[in-house]
């Protein structure tokens, strides 16, 4: 009887000892896994270029620390409210260079105006969001003239399907963000559609002048690409009249 009891005690002690060792191992494994993972911000859905991010569009996702790079966004406030430079895939770690707070927003003295299609006589196919353009008034029986002395900023150019015009394989917005003028030039050789909608950042005075010229139908706009678009420093020109 005593031998049987001793055997049971020994077996129980062995089981408890094994359980303790396994429990310590599991705790160490979980601790190591937690140390090797890091939480970063990712989109909850596909987000197109030019969209303004809301907190509801974003969530945290843990990724292995081995794949972490310093450019990854780790706090919601670092991305919420900013505008996307390029499309963002669902669940992909968000990088700081892919968003900008006021990239294509109008200045304090400006607003963004969509130019009515009937106001436009011609538009350069190479124009992209963020570019500088020159505006001319042209019409039969009227001398053509330049509307503003300074170039104005393009807020967006979109297709009839409300898709931002760009080169999908070599986006102009990425090249601009990277400061690569050669790629910016190359990206204009191809596009994912024709320009149907043009949005410009204009002062109220500029818009009223433009609208006054064009709403009668006798004069229309010729929108030309300005080489200032390659000025990556973006020295803030105040569009004069």
Secondary structure, 3 states (H helix, E strand, C coil): CHHHHHHHHHHHHHHHHHHHHHHHHHHHHHHHHHHHEEEEEEECCCECCCCECCHHHEEEEEEEHHHCCCCECCCHHHCCCCEECCCECCCCECEHHHEECCCCCCCCCEEEEEECHHHEEEECCCCCCCCEEEEEEEECCEEEEECCCCCEEEEEEECCCCCECCCCCCCHHHHHHHCCHHHHHHHCCCCCCCCCEEEEEEEHHHHHHHHHHHCCCCCEEEEEECHHHHCCCCCCCCCCC
